[in-house]
């Protein structure tokens, strides 16, 4: 059981690193902050699938670590 969780967590972590690396970068300029468009709707219009996949994988990674923590403690 521990091996299954270890392999699953490793695969999720590796895929999360790859997905975050593939995220589009916003060009920074001195007049605007790079995070100023995060709350606006046009943030999700570009690369929607990649951003949703990153959100899903990060949520699965968090949940799997939490479940593993609960199982090891019991």
N, C-alpha and C positions, 0 to 999 in steps of 0.2 A: 504494500500500500504506500509506503514511504517513497519507493522508487517511482511509482506512478505519479505521485505529487511532485517529486523532484524533476522528473522529465517534463511534466506539464508546465510547471512554473518556469523552467528553463526555456521552453519553447515560447511561452507567452512573453517572457522578458526579452528574448531575442527579437521576436516579431515587433514588440513595442519599440525597441531601439531602432529597428529598420523603418517603421512607420513614422517615428518622430524625425528621423533623418530625412525622409522624403517630403516632409511638410514644406509647403512653399514659404519662402522668406519674404518679408515685406521690406522694401527699400527704405532705409532711414534717411531722413534729412534733418537739418538743424531746426526747421520751423515746426515740424510736427513730430509727435511722439509715435514710436513704432507700434504701440498697443492701442492707439486711438480708434482703430477700426474694429476692434474685437467685439464690441457690443452691437455693432451695426449689422443689418441684414446682409449687406454685400460681402461680409466675411465668409458666410456659408455658401455663397453662390459659386465660388471658385473651389474646385477640388473637393466637392461635398462628400464623395464616397471615401476619399482618403481621410478626411477629418472625422467622419462618422466611424470608420474602421478603427482609427486611433482611439476614439472615445470608448468603443465597445471593448477593444483589447485591453485598455487600461482598467476598465471596470472589471473585466474578467480576471485580470491579474490581481487586483486588489481583493476581490472576493475569494480567489483561490488561496492567497496568502492568509486571509482571515480564517478560512475553513481549516487550512493546514495548522494554523496556530491553535485553534480550538481542539482539533483532533490530537495533537501532540500533548497538550496539557491534560487531556482526560486519561 
